[in-house]
Amino acid sequence: MTRKVDPAEAALIMRAAGCVPLVPYPGSGVPWPCIHEPCGAPIAPLYSNVRKRGRACRRCADEKQGANRRAGLAHGAESTMRAAQFEPLDPYPGADKPWRCRHEPCGQVRTPTLNTVRRNGTACRPCWLSQQGFTVWSAESAETYFRDHGLEPLQPYPGSSSVPWPARHTICGRVVTPRLANLAAGQGPCRECGQEATHTAQQLNHDEAAALMRRAGLEPLEQFSGVDRPWRCRHGRCGREVSPTYTNTKRGQGGCRSCAAQDASARLLMPEPTARAIMNASRLEPLEPYRGSNKPWRCRHACGRTVTPTLNNVAAGRGICRYCNSAFPYAGPATLYLVADRDAVKIGCAKRGGTRIDEHRRRAWQLAWSLDVPTGDDAYNLEQAVIAWWRDELGLSPAYTSDHMPQWGATETARWEDMPPDSVLARVEQLAEMLGLPPLRPHLTRYLEERPASACTPLGSRDRRRAVASGQLALPGL
């Protein structure tokens, strides 16, 4: 039979556990709202649990357990540090945090971590270095060593011999940043002074240096001034003026970049038998030595005509024979024409009787004149000669850009003010005579007597549709 709990006795047990009941006894298995006096927190423990365990606040119990555990860890940590001859000066901070201690052998205050001491057995680097036979520098000994080598420190010793230490070199006055370890290993205190000393030791007279340059095909044009200074010379192979250094020439460098590039290109050039085999596979017979994959190579095609494709184009399957593979009749009758609009003229060549001129009309061009030419080759040569006259001799820029004339020969245009049609026609007649062509005047056809009022517009563009819709632009042939 279960004994009935006396509420007054239950209240005494709860107060003994530090709990102040807020309500009358509710029952042994029901949470009893209380205030825990040690921490002041509201809690609701079970009376049965408090009577059995003697405690009522879980948080206070956890804190007490944690404190006990930390005390145990701290005691073990202190024992570990003392075993490594470190006397702790601060409370234990944690296994991975610096812990200020005094190292008993040297008496210096260090800040090792417990894990480092556990792993290495020690955390005093100067003592470890001394045990390994390395020099241990104090601030006083480091400064004395620097001054003995002509260096006046500008900052306190950084604490490590491998860290750059700003100082002034008393001999030259430069501010330098040598490392104490490098200085102790035999390196000089000042890099610039060392280089100057090396150059002085390597100085040659003019005759000795000039003899080496001449063996490399270089004729000096001025007095020798130093092994690493540019020396103006003339390259005997190409006659160019170059400025190599004595040191680079002595190392085997040629001294002339242009000749070096040509030599490299020659070394990388495809063997001529291989290049000829590629051309022969496309029914081309080379008529001159091979000079490079991007340079025109004069060949005879199977059709019997002489062409000048490049090896790259032939290997890619294009540009083999313009007479056989082009829609333009290079070997047949052709037309040279000039079309014009309000602002510009455009030179061109086309198949005789073709639709090229009608296509220009649909773009608001008007035919100024046309000439029947014996072959497309002649028409093309005349067209290119006119363009070279505009660009190279007269310095004229195209009247239109490729944005205004996509894929329709913007580079073949000139402004009307600079090149009226009659002037272009007169120049074409001169060029035809220079090329040995028969007189072209009997084949002249004139259509344009005055300057057009409309301007060229790309077919299908928004501006052209607006102009046609508004009646501002009348396009012949539509």
BELPEUR-V190161 format. One record per residue. N is the residue number from 1. RES is the residue in one small letter. SS is DSSP state (~ for helix, > for strand, _ for the rest). PSI is psi in radians with two decimals (999 if undefined). D_CENTER is the distance of its C-alpha to the mean C-alpha in Angstrom with 2 decimals. Layout:
n=N res=RES ss=SS psi=PSI d_center=D_CENTER
n=N res=RES ss=SS psi=PSI d_center=D_CENTER
This chain:
n=1 res=m ss=_ psi=2.23 d_center=90.52
n=2 res=t ss=_ psi=2.30 d_center=87.59
n=3 res=r ss=_ psi=2.36 d_center=88.58
n=4 res=k ss=_ psi=2.31 d_center=88.05
n=5 res=v ss=_ psi=2.31 d_center=85.71
n=6 res=d ss=_ psi=2.11 d_center=87.27
n=7 res=p ss=~ psi=-0.65 d_center=84.94
n=8 res=a ss=~ psi=-0.70 d_center=86.06
n=9 res=e ss=~ psi=-0.68 d_center=85.24
n=10 res=a ss=~ psi=-0.69 d_center=81.82
n=11 res=a ss=~ psi=-0.65 d_center=81.05
n=12 res=l ss=~ psi=-0.71 d_center=82.04
n=13 res=i ss=~ psi=-0.72 d_center=79.70
n=14 res=m ss=~ psi=-0.69 d_center=76.76
n=15 res=r ss=~ psi=-0.55 d_center=77.48
n=16 res=a ss=~ psi=-0.48 d_center=77.66
n=17 res=a ss=_ psi=0.11 d_center=74.08
n=18 res=g ss=_ psi=0.29 d_center=72.99
n=19 res=c ss=> psi=2.38 d_center=73.08
n=20 res=v ss=> psi=1.85 d_center=74.94
n=21 res=p ss=> psi=2.48 d_center=76.01
n=22 res=l ss=_ psi=-0.30 d_center=75.47
n=23 res=v ss=_ psi=2.84 d_center=77.73
n=24 res=p ss=_ psi=2.85 d_center=80.82
n=25 res=y ss=_ psi=2.10 d_center=80.50
n=26 res=p ss=_ psi=-0.29 d_center=79.05
n=27 res=g ss=_ psi=2.72 d_center=79.60
n=28 res=s ss=_ psi=-0.45 d_center=78.24
n=29 res=g ss=_ psi=0.25 d_center=75.54
n=30 res=v ss=_ psi=2.35 d_center=74.40
n=31 res=p ss=> psi=2.33 d_center=71.62
n=32 res=w ss=> psi=1.85 d_center=73.41
n=33 res=p ss=> psi=2.24 d_center=71.61
n=34 res=c ss=> psi=3.00 d_center=71.69
n=35 res=i ss=> psi=2.21 d_center=70.04
n=36 res=h ss=> psi=1.96 d_center=68.85
n=37 res=e ss=_ psi=-0.73 d_center=70.26
n=38 res=p ss=_ psi=-0.63 d_center=67.91
n=39 res=c ss=_ psi=-0.21 d_center=64.68
n=40 res=g ss=_ psi=0.21 d_center=66.22
n=41 res=a ss=> psi=2.47 d_center=64.36
n=42 res=p ss=> psi=2.29 d_center=66.17
n=43 res=i ss=> psi=2.94 d_center=66.68
n=44 res=a ss=> psi=1.22 d_center=68.75
n=45 res=p ss=> psi=2.91 d_center=69.71
n=46 res=l ss=> psi=2.40 d_center=72.36
n=47 res=y ss=~ psi=-0.72 d_center=75.65
n=48 res=s ss=~ psi=-0.70 d_center=75.96
n=49 res=n ss=~ psi=-0.71 d_center=72.58
n=50 res=v ss=~ psi=-0.74 d_center=73.42
n=51 res=r ss=~ psi=-0.59 d_center=76.84
n=52 res=k ss=~ psi=-0.72 d_center=75.37
n=53 res=r ss=~ psi=-0.34 d_center=72.34
n=54 res=g ss=_ psi=0.10 d_center=73.50
n=55 res=r ss=_ psi=2.75 d_center=70.25
n=56 res=a ss=_ psi=-0.38 d_center=69.10
n=57 res=c ss=_ psi=1.98 d_center=65.54
n=58 res=r ss=~ psi=-0.71 d_center=62.67
n=59 res=r ss=~ psi=-0.74 d_center=60.11
n=60 res=c ss=~ psi=-0.64 d_center=62.39
n=61 res=a ss=~ psi=-0.72 d_center=62.99
n=62 res=d ss=~ psi=-0.71 d_center=59.25
n=63 res=e ss=~ psi=-0.69 d_center=58.69
n=64 res=k ss=~ psi=-0.68 d_center=61.59
n=65 res=q ss=~ psi=-0.71 d_center=60.27
n=66 res=g ss=~ psi=-0.70 d_center=56.79
n=67 res=a ss=~ psi=-0.71 d_center=58.35
n=68 res=n ss=~ psi=-0.70 d_center=60.37
n=69 res=r ss=~ psi=-0.75 d_center=57.34
n=70 res=r ss=~ psi=-0.65 d_center=55.30
n=71 res=a ss=~ psi=-0.68 d_center=58.30
n=72 res=g ss=~ psi=-0.74 d_center=58.43
n=73 res=l ss=~ psi=-0.75 d_center=54.73
n=74 res=a ss=~ psi=-0.70 d_center=55.04
n=75 res=h ss=~ psi=-0.74 d_center=58.07
n=76 res=g ss=~ psi=-0.65 d_center=56.31
n=77 res=a ss=~ psi=-0.75 d_center=53.21
n=78 res=e ss=~ psi=-0.67 d_center=55.44
n=79 res=s ss=~ psi=-0.72 d_center=57.25
n=80 res=t ss=~ psi=-0.77 d_center=53.99
n=81 res=m ss=~ psi=-0.71 d_center=52.84
n=82 res=r ss=~ psi=-0.54 d_center=56.27
n=83 res=a ss=~ psi=-0.48 d_center=56.30
n=84 res=a ss=_ psi=0.24 d_center=53.11
n=85 res=q ss=_ psi=0.58 d_center=54.96
n=86 res=f ss=> psi=2.24 d_center=53.16
n=87 res=e ss=> psi=1.96 d_center=55.42
n=88 res=p ss=> psi=2.42 d_center=53.90
n=89 res=l ss=_ psi=-0.26 d_center=54.13
n=90 res=d ss=_ psi=2.81 d_center=52.82
n=91 res=p ss=_ psi=2.73 d_center=53.53
n=92 res=y ss=_ psi=2.08 d_center=51.49
n=93 res=p ss=_ psi=-0.34 d_center=48.16
n=94 res=g ss=_ psi=2.79 d_center=46.79
n=95 res=a ss=_ psi=-0.50 d_center=45.60
n=96 res=d ss=_ psi=0.24 d_center=41.90
n=97 res=k ss=_ psi=2.51 d_center=42.51
n=98 res=p ss=_ psi=2.38 d_center=43.18
n=99 res=w ss=> psi=1.98 d_center=46.95
n=100 res=r ss=> psi=2.08 d_center=48.46
n=101 res=c ss=> psi=2.86 d_center=50.87
n=102 res=r ss=> psi=2.19 d_center=52.67
n=103 res=h ss=> psi=2.02 d_center=52.24
n=104 res=e ss=_ psi=-0.71 d_center=55.82
n=105 res=p ss=_ psi=-0.69 d_center=55.31
n=106 res=c ss=_ psi=-0.21 d_center=53.42
n=107 res=g ss=_ psi=0.10 d_center=54.50
n=108 res=q ss=_ psi=2.59 d_center=50.99
n=109 res=v ss=> psi=2.17 d_center=49.71
n=110 res=r ss=> psi=2.92 d_center=46.69
n=111 res=t ss=> psi=1.13 d_center=44.81
n=112 res=p ss=> psi=2.93 d_center=44.28
n=113 res=t ss=_ psi=2.71 d_center=43.94
n=114 res=l ss=~ psi=-0.69 d_center=46.67
n=115 res=n ss=~ psi=-0.65 d_center=44.28
n=116 res=t ss=~ psi=-0.73 d_center=43.00
n=117 res=v ss=~ psi=-0.70 d_center=46.62
n=118 res=r ss=~ psi=-0.68 d_center=47.53
n=119 res=r ss=~ psi=-0.75 d_center=44.68
n=120 res=n ss=~ psi=-0.28 d_center=44.89
n=121 res=g ss=_ psi=-0.31 d_center=48.45
n=122 res=t ss=_ psi=2.81 d_center=47.43
n=123 res=a ss=_ psi=0.37 d_center=44.88
n=124 res=c ss=_ psi=1.73 d_center=45.85
n=125 res=r ss=~ psi=-0.77 d_center=43.14
n=126 res=p ss=~ psi=-0.74 d_center=45.14
n=127 res=c ss=~ psi=-0.69 d_center=48.15
n=128 res=w ss=~ psi=-0.74 d_center=46.11
n=129 res=l ss=~ psi=-0.69 d_center=44.51
n=130 res=s ss=~ psi=-0.69 d_center=47.97
n=131 res=q ss=~ psi=-0.55 d_center=49.33
n=132 res=q ss=_ psi=-0.04 d_center=46.63
n=133 res=g ss=_ psi=0.15 d_center=47.52
n=134 res=f ss=_ psi=2.73 d_center=44.59
n=135 res=t ss=_ psi=2.28 d_center=45.22
n=136 res=v ss=_ psi=2.09 d_center=45.38
n=137 res=w ss=_ psi=2.29 d_center=44.60
n=138 res=s ss=_ psi=2.93 d_center=46.35
n=139 res=a ss=~ psi=-0.69 d_center=45.28
n=140 res=e ss=~ psi=-0.79 d_center=48.21
n=141 res=s ss=~ psi=-0.62 d_center=47.64
n=142 res=a ss=~ psi=-0.80 d_center=43.90
n=143 res=e ss=~ psi=-0.68 d_center=44.64
n=144 res=t ss=~ psi=-0.71 d_center=47.42
n=145 res=y ss=~ psi=-0.73 d_center=45.20
n=146 res=f ss=~ psi=-0.81 d_center=42.59
n=147 res=r ss=~ psi=-0.58 d_center=45.36
n=148 res=d ss=~ psi=-0.38 d_center=46.87
n=149 res=h ss=_ psi=0.37 d_center=43.66
n=150 res=g ss=_ psi=0.46 d_center=43.48
n=151 res=l ss=> psi=2.27 d_center=41.19
n=152 res=e ss=> psi=1.92 d_center=42.28
n=153 res=p ss=> psi=2.42 d_center=40.55
n=154 res=l ss=_ psi=-0.18 d_center=39.20
n=155 res=q ss=_ psi=2.82 d_center=38.94
n=156 res=p ss=_ psi=2.75 d_center=41.04
n=157 res=y ss=_ psi=2.21 d_center=40.29
n=158 res=p ss=_ psi=-0.13 d_center=37.37
n=159 res=g ss=_ psi=-0.13 d_center=39.37
n=160 res=s ss=_ psi=2.42 d_center=37.26
n=161 res=s ss=_ psi=-0.17 d_center=37.10
n=162 res=s ss=_ psi=0.09 d_center=33.45
n=163 res=v ss=_ psi=2.33 d_center=32.22
n=164 res=p ss=> psi=2.40 d_center=31.34
n=165 res=w ss=> psi=1.85 d_center=34.44
n=166 res=p ss=> psi=2.32 d_center=34.29
n=167 res=a ss=> psi=2.87 d_center=37.12
n=168 res=r ss=> psi=2.24 d_center=38.33
n=169 res=h ss=> psi=2.02 d_center=39.09
n=170 res=t ss=_ psi=-0.32 d_center=42.67
n=171 res=i ss=_ psi=-0.81 d_center=42.62
n=172 res=c ss=_ psi=-0.24 d_center=39.78
n=173 res=g ss=_ psi=0.02 d_center=39.37
n=174 res=r ss=_ psi=2.62 d_center=35.62
n=175 res=v ss=> psi=2.13 d_center=34.28
n=176 res=v ss=> psi=2.90 d_center=32.74
n=177 res=t ss=> psi=1.15 d_center=31.70
n=178 res=p ss=> psi=2.85 d_center=33.07
n=179 res=r ss=> psi=2.44 d_center=33.77
n=180 res=l ss=~ psi=-0.67 d_center=37.46
n=181 res=a ss=~ psi=-0.73 d_center=36.96
n=182 res=n ss=~ psi=-0.69 d_center=35.16
n=183 res=l ss=~ psi=-0.72 d_center=37.90
n=184 res=a ss=~ psi=-0.44 d_center=40.56
n=185 res=a ss=_ psi=-0.06 d_center=38.95
n=186 res=g ss=_ psi=-0.05 d_center=39.51
n=187 res=q ss=_ psi=2.67 d_center=36.36
n=188 res=g ss=_ psi=2.80 d_center=37.07
n=189 res=p ss=_ psi=-0.40 d_center=36.94
n=190 res=c ss=_ psi=2.08 d_center=34.80
n=191 res=r ss=~ psi=-0.76 d_center=31.85
n=192 res=e ss=~ psi=-0.74 d_center=32.38
n=193 res=c ss=~ psi=-0.64 d_center=36.08
n=194 res=g ss=~ psi=-0.74 d_center=35.44
n=195 res=q ss=~ psi=-0.73 d_center=33.18
n=196 res=e ss=~ psi=-0.67 d_center=35.78
n=197 res=a ss=~ psi=-0.68 d_center=38.49
n=198 res=t ss=~ psi=-0.78 d_center=36.67
n=199 res=h ss=~ psi=-0.69 d_center=36.15
n=200 res=t ss=~ psi=-0.69 d_center=39.77
n=201 res=a ss=~ psi=-0.47 d_center=40.93
n=202 res=q ss=~ psi=0.08 d_center=38.96
n=203 res=q ss=_ psi=2.38 d_center=40.20
n=204 res=l ss=_ psi=2.83 d_center=41.79
n=205 res=n ss=_ psi=2.95 d_center=44.16
n=206 res=h ss=~ psi=-0.73 d_center=43.31
n=207 res=d ss=~ psi=-0.72 d_center=45.38
n=208 res=e ss=~ psi=-0.77 d_center=43.85
n=209 res=a ss=~ psi=-0.73 d_center=40.26
n=210 res=a ss=~ psi=-0.58 d_center=41.19
n=211 res=a ss=~ psi=-0.73 d_center=42.82
n=212 res=l ss=~ psi=-0.70 d_center=39.60
n=213 res=m ss=~ psi=-0.69 d_center=37.67
n=214 res=r ss=~ psi=-0.60 d_center=40.46
n=215 res=r ss=~ psi=-0.43 d_center=40.34
n=216 res=a ss=_ psi=0.14 d_center=36.71
n=217 res=g ss=_ psi=0.40 d_center=37.88
n=218 res=l ss=> psi=2.25 d_center=36.93
n=219 res=e ss=> psi=1.98 d_center=39.61
n=220 res=p ss=> psi=2.46 d_center=39.09
n=221 res=l ss=_ psi=-0.01 d_center=39.61
n=222 res=e ss=_ psi=3.02 d_center=39.90
n=223 res=q ss=_ psi=2.49 d_center=41.10
n=224 res=f ss=_ psi=2.31 d_center=39.14
n=225 res=s ss=_ psi=-0.11 d_center=37.57
n=226 res=g ss=_ psi=2.68 d_center=35.60
n=227 res=v ss=_ psi=-0.45 d_center=33.91
n=228 res=d ss=_ psi=0.29 d_center=30.34
n=229 res=r ss=_ psi=2.47 d_center=30.84
n=230 res=p ss=_ psi=2.37 d_center=30.04
n=231 res=w ss=> psi=1.98 d_center=33.33
n=232 res=r ss=> psi=2.12 d_center=34.12
n=233 res=c ss=> psi=2.94 d_center=35.57
n=234 res=r ss=> psi=2.24 d_center=36.44
n=235 res=h ss=> psi=2.13 d_center=35.31
n=236 res=g ss=_ psi=-0.47 d_center=38.52
n=237 res=r ss=_ psi=-0.76 d_center=37.06
n=238 res=c ss=_ psi=-0.22 d_center=35.45
n=239 res=g ss=_ psi=0.07 d_center=36.93
n=240 res=r ss=_ psi=2.69 d_center=33.68
n=241 res=e ss=> psi=2.18 d_center=33.40
n=242 res=v ss=> psi=2.95 d_center=30.71
n=243 res=s ss=> psi=1.16 d_center=29.99
n=244 res=p ss=> psi=2.98 d_center=29.24
n=245 res=t ss=_ psi=2.73 d_center=30.15
n=246 res=y ss=~ psi=-0.71 d_center=33.12
n=247 res=t ss=~ psi=-0.81 d_center=31.18
n=248 res=n ss=~ psi=-0.68 d_center=28.63
n=249 res=t ss=~ psi=-0.69 d_center=31.55
n=250 res=k ss=~ psi=-0.54 d_center=33.52
n=251 res=r ss=_ psi=-0.12 d_center=30.76
n=252 res=g ss=_ psi=0.02 d_center=31.15
n=253 res=q ss=_ psi=2.48 d_center=28.45
n=254 res=g ss=_ psi=-0.51 d_center=30.06
n=255 res=g ss=_ psi=-0.32 d_center=29.41
n=256 res=c ss=_ psi=1.97 d_center=28.67
n=257 res=r ss=~ psi=-0.67 d_center=25.19
n=258 res=s ss=~ psi=-0.80 d_center=26.70
n=259 res=c ss=~ psi=-0.63 d_center=29.25
n=260 res=a ss=~ psi=-0.69 d_center=26.81
n=261 res=a ss=~ psi=-0.70 d_center=24.69
n=262 res=q ss=~ psi=-0.70 d_center=28.00
n=263 res=d ss=~ psi=-0.71 d_center=29.07
n=264 res=a ss=~ psi=-0.70 d_center=25.92
n=265 res=s ss=~ psi=-0.70 d_center=26.38
n=266 res=a ss=~ psi=-0.63 d_center=30.03
n=267 res=r ss=~ psi=-0.58 d_center=29.31
n=268 res=l ss=~ psi=-0.06 d_center=27.07
n=269 res=l ss=_ psi=2.40 d_center=29.53
n=270 res=m ss=_ psi=2.43 d_center=31.29
n=271 res=p ss=_ psi=2.40 d_center=34.90
n=272 res=e ss=~ psi=-0.67 d_center=37.23
n=273 res=p ss=~ psi=-0.66 d_center=39.62
n=274 res=t ss=~ psi=-0.75 d_center=36.88
n=275 res=a ss=~ psi=-0.74 d_center=35.80
n=276 res=r ss=~ psi=-0.62 d_center=39.47
n=277 res=a ss=~ psi=-0.66 d_center=40.05
n=278 res=i ss=~ psi=-0.75 d_center=37.38
n=279 res=m ss=~ psi=-0.73 d_center=39.06
n=280 res=n ss=~ psi=-0.57 d_center=42.53
n=281 res=a ss=~ psi=-0.40 d_center=41.62
n=282 res=s ss=_ psi=0.36 d_center=41.11
n=283 res=r ss=_ psi=0.70 d_center=44.48
n=284 res=l ss=> psi=2.34 d_center=43.06
n=285 res=e ss=> psi=1.89 d_center=44.65
n=286 res=p ss=> psi=2.44 d_center=42.50
n=287 res=l ss=_ psi=0.05 d_center=44.52
n=288 res=e ss=_ psi=2.86 d_center=42.27
n=289 res=p ss=_ psi=2.68 d_center=40.05
n=290 res=y ss=_ psi=2.29 d_center=36.56
n=291 res=r ss=_ psi=-0.19 d_center=33.85
n=292 res=g ss=_ psi=2.70 d_center=30.62
n=293 res=s ss=_ psi=-0.36 d_center=29.43
n=294 res=n ss=_ psi=0.13 d_center=28.22
n=295 res=k ss=_ psi=2.46 d_center=31.30
n=296 res=p ss=_ psi=2.37 d_center=34.54
n=297 res=w ss=> psi=1.97 d_center=37.12
n=298 res=r ss=> psi=2.12 d_center=40.74
n=299 res=c ss=> psi=2.88 d_center=42.59
n=300 res=r ss=> psi=2.15 d_center=45.84
n=301 res=h ss=> psi=2.89 d_center=45.67
n=302 res=a ss=_ psi=-0.35 d_center=48.44
n=303 res=c ss=_ psi=-0.12 d_center=49.83
n=304 res=g ss=_ psi=-0.10 d_center=50.65
n=305 res=r ss=_ psi=2.67 d_center=48.32
n=306 res=t ss=> psi=2.24 d_center=45.75
n=307 res=v ss=> psi=2.92 d_center=42.14
n=308 res=t ss=> psi=1.12 d_center=38.76
n=309 res=p ss=> psi=2.94 d_center=36.11
n=310 res=t ss=_ psi=2.70 d_center=32.90
n=311 res=l ss=~ psi=-0.66 d_center=32.56
n=312 res=n ss=~ psi=-0.77 d_center=29.42
n=313 res=n ss=~ psi=-0.72 d_center=31.39
n=314 res=v ss=~ psi=-0.73 d_center=34.43
n=315 res=a ss=~ psi=-0.51 d_center=32.58
n=316 res=a ss=_ psi=-0.02 d_center=31.20
n=317 res=g ss=_ psi=0.38 d_center=34.77
n=318 res=r ss=_ psi=2.81 d_center=34.61
n=319 res=g ss=_ psi=0.51 d_center=35.90
n=320 res=i ss=_ psi=-0.94 d_center=38.60
n=321 res=c ss=_ psi=1.98 d_center=41.58
n=322 res=r ss=~ psi=-0.40 d_center=41.58
n=323 res=y ss=~ psi=-0.58 d_center=45.37
n=324 res=c ss=~ psi=-0.49 d_center=45.59
n=325 res=n ss=~ psi=0.16 d_center=42.57
n=326 res=s ss=_ psi=2.51 d_center=42.32
n=327 res=a ss=_ psi=-0.35 d_center=44.37
n=328 res=f ss=_ psi=2.34 d_center=44.79
n=329 res=p ss=_ psi=1.40 d_center=47.93
n=330 res=y ss=_ psi=-0.52 d_center=46.68
n=331 res=a ss=_ psi=-0.05 d_center=50.03
n=332 res=g ss=_ psi=3.12 d_center=52.21
n=333 res=p ss=_ psi=2.49 d_center=53.52
n=334 res=a ss=> psi=3.04 d_center=51.04
n=335 res=t ss=> psi=2.36 d_center=50.99
n=336 res=l ss=> psi=2.27 d_center=49.13
n=337 res=y ss=> psi=2.85 d_center=49.08
n=338 res=l ss=> psi=2.13 d_center=48.06
n=339 res=v ss=> psi=2.77 d_center=47.65
n=340 res=a ss=> psi=2.70 d_center=47.51
n=341 res=d ss=_ psi=-2.89 d_center=47.10
n=342 res=r ss=_ psi=-0.55 d_center=47.68
n=343 res=d ss=_ psi=-0.35 d_center=44.60
n=344 res=a ss=> psi=2.90 d_center=43.57
n=345 res=v ss=> psi=2.68 d_center=44.69
n=346 res=k ss=> psi=2.20 d_center=42.97
n=347 res=i ss=> psi=2.59 d_center=43.81
n=348 res=g ss=> psi=2.91 d_center=43.76
n=349 res=c ss=> psi=2.62 d_center=45.52
n=350 res=a ss=> psi=2.94 d_center=46.85
n=351 res=k ss=> psi=2.37 d_center=49.33
n=352 res=r ss=_ psi=2.26 d_center=52.85
n=353 res=g ss=_ psi=0.15 d_center=54.48
n=354 res=g ss=_ psi=-2.94 d_center=51.24
n=355 res=t ss=_ psi=0.15 d_center=49.90
n=356 res=r ss=~ psi=-0.78 d_center=46.96
n=357 res=i ss=~ psi=-0.66 d_center=48.90
n=358 res=d ss=~ psi=-0.62 d_center=50.13
n=359 res=e ss=~ psi=-0.64 d_center=46.57
n=360 res=h ss=~ psi=-0.66 d_center=45.84
n=361 res=r ss=~ psi=-0.66 d_center=49.01
n=362 res=r ss=_ psi=-0.22 d_center=47.80
n=363 res=r ss=_ psi=0.38 d_center=44.89
n=364 res=a ss=_ psi=0.22 d_center=47.39
n=365 res=w ss=_ psi=2.67 d_center=47.27
n=366 res=q ss=> psi=2.48 d_center=50.67
n=367 res=l ss=> psi=2.16 d_center=51.65
n=368 res=a ss=> psi=-0.86 d_center=52.42
n=369 res=w ss=> psi=2.82 d_center=53.59
n=370 res=s ss=> psi=2.65 d_center=53.16
n=371 res=l ss=> psi=2.33 d_center=54.16
n=372 res=d ss=> psi=2.18 d_center=55.11
n=373 res=v ss=> psi=2.46 d_center=53.38
n=374 res=p ss=_ psi=-0.79 d_center=54.65
n=375 res=t ss=_ psi=2.80 d_center=51.37
n=376 res=g ss=~ psi=-0.58 d_center=47.90
n=377 res=d ss=~ psi=-0.81 d_center=46.59
n=378 res=d ss=~ psi=-0.74 d_center=48.58
n=379 res=a ss=~ psi=-0.75 d_center=47.46
n=380 res=y ss=~ psi=-0.74 d_center=43.78
n=381 res=n ss=~ psi=-0.69 d_center=44.20
n=382 res=l ss=~ psi=-0.75 d_center=46.02
n=383 res=e ss=~ psi=-0.83 d_center=43.38
n=384 res=q ss=~ psi=-0.58 d_center=40.55
n=385 res=a ss=~ psi=-0.67 d_center=42.79
n=386 res=v ss=~ psi=-0.78 d_center=43.35
n=387 res=i ss=~ psi=-0.71 d_center=39.65
n=388 res=a ss=~ psi=-0.62 d_center=39.01
n=389 res=w ss=~ psi=-0.78 d_center=41.92
n=390 res=w ss=~ psi=-0.85 d_center=40.41
n=391 res=r ss=~ psi=-0.89 d_center=36.88
n=392 res=d ss=~ psi=-0.74 d_center=37.39
n=393 res=e ss=~ psi=-0.78 d_center=40.89
n=394 res=l ss=_ psi=-0.26 d_center=41.23
n=395 res=g ss=_ psi=0.53 d_center=37.59
n=396 res=l ss=_ psi=2.46 d_center=38.09
n=397 res=s ss=_ psi=2.74 d_center=35.26
n=398 res=p ss=_ psi=2.53 d_center=35.62
n=399 res=a ss=_ psi=-0.49 d_center=37.75
n=400 res=y ss=_ psi=2.84 d_center=35.75
n=401 res=t ss=_ psi=2.96 d_center=32.16
n=402 res=s ss=_ psi=-0.38 d_center=31.01
n=403 res=d ss=_ psi=-0.59 d_center=30.95
n=404 res=h ss=_ psi=-0.53 d_center=34.69
n=405 res=m ss=_ psi=1.19 d_center=35.54
n=406 res=p ss=_ psi=2.15 d_center=33.28
n=407 res=q ss=_ psi=0.41 d_center=34.16
n=408 res=w ss=_ psi=0.60 d_center=37.21
n=409 res=g ss=_ psi=0.80 d_center=36.51
n=410 res=a ss=~ psi=-0.52 d_center=35.20
n=411 res=t ss=~ psi=-0.14 d_center=34.40
n=412 res=e ss=~ psi=0.32 d_center=38.13
n=413 res=t ss=> psi=2.75 d_center=39.36
n=414 res=a ss=> psi=2.73 d_center=40.67
n=415 res=r ss=> psi=2.50 d_center=42.37
n=416 res=w ss=_ psi=-0.71 d_center=46.14
n=417 res=e ss=_ psi=-0.57 d_center=46.95
n=418 res=d ss=_ psi=-0.52 d_center=45.31
n=419 res=m ss=_ psi=1.29 d_center=46.55
n=420 res=p ss=_ psi=2.66 d_center=49.80
n=421 res=p ss=~ psi=-0.68 d_center=50.89
n=422 res=d ss=~ psi=-0.63 d_center=53.76
n=423 res=s ss=~ psi=-0.69 d_center=51.51
n=424 res=v ss=~ psi=-0.71 d_center=49.19
n=425 res=l ss=~ psi=-0.73 d_center=52.27
n=426 res=a ss=~ psi=-0.69 d_center=53.70
n=427 res=r ss=~ psi=-0.65 d_center=50.50
n=428 res=v ss=~ psi=-0.72 d_center=50.41
n=429 res=e ss=~ psi=-0.67 d_center=54.01
n=430 res=q ss=~ psi=-0.76 d_center=53.12
n=431 res=l ss=~ psi=-0.66 d_center=50.16
n=432 res=a ss=~ psi=-0.68 d_center=52.36
n=433 res=e ss=~ psi=-0.67 d_center=54.91
n=434 res=m ss=~ psi=-0.57 d_center=52.32
n=435 res=l ss=_ psi=-0.02 d_center=51.14
n=436 res=g ss=_ psi=0.45 d_center=54.79
n=437 res=l ss=_ psi=2.71 d_center=55.09
n=438 res=p ss=_ psi=2.78 d_center=58.52
n=439 res=p ss=_ psi=2.34 d_center=59.35
n=440 res=l ss=_ psi=-0.18 d_center=57.52
n=441 res=r ss=~ psi=-0.69 d_center=59.65
n=442 res=p ss=~ psi=-0.34 d_center=62.31
n=443 res=h ss=~ psi=0.21 d_center=59.62
n=444 res=l ss=_ psi=2.35 d_center=58.44
n=445 res=t ss=> psi=2.16 d_center=58.47
n=446 res=r ss=> psi=2.39 d_center=58.15
n=447 res=y ss=_ psi=-0.52 d_center=57.47
n=448 res=l ss=_ psi=2.17 d_center=56.01
n=449 res=e ss=_ psi=-0.38 d_center=58.30
n=450 res=e ss=_ psi=2.93 d_center=56.46
n=451 res=r ss=_ psi=2.28 d_center=53.05
n=452 res=p ss=_ psi=2.76 d_center=52.04
n=453 res=a ss=_ psi=-0.33 d_center=51.86
n=454 res=s ss=_ psi=2.75 d_center=49.08
n=455 res=a ss=_ psi=2.67 d_center=45.32
n=456 res=c ss=_ psi=2.36 d_center=43.14
n=457 res=t ss=_ psi=2.32 d_center=41.74
n=458 res=p ss=_ psi=2.39 d_center=39.52
n=459 res=l ss=_ psi=2.27 d_center=41.74
n=460 res=g ss=_ psi=0.00 d_center=41.60
n=461 res=s ss=_ psi=2.83 d_center=39.70
n=462 res=r ss=~ psi=-0.70 d_center=40.90
n=463 res=d ss=~ psi=-0.70 d_center=41.94
n=464 res=r ss=~ psi=-0.74 d_center=44.04
n=465 res=r ss=~ psi=-0.69 d_center=45.81
n=466 res=r ss=~ psi=-0.72 d_center=46.63
n=467 res=a ss=~ psi=-0.73 d_center=48.00
n=468 res=v ss=~ psi=-0.74 d_center=50.16
n=469 res=a ss=~ psi=-0.59 d_center=51.43
n=470 res=s ss=~ psi=-0.09 d_center=52.44
n=471 res=g ss=_ psi=0.07 d_center=54.18
n=472 res=q ss=_ psi=-0.28 d_center=52.07
n=473 res=l ss=_ psi=2.11 d_center=50.82
n=474 res=a ss=_ psi=2.15 d_center=53.15
n=475 res=l ss=_ psi=1.97 d_center=51.56
n=476 res=p ss=_ psi=2.53 d_center=53.91
n=477 res=g ss=_ psi=-0.07 d_center=54.16
n=478 res=l ss=_ psi=999 d_center=53.40
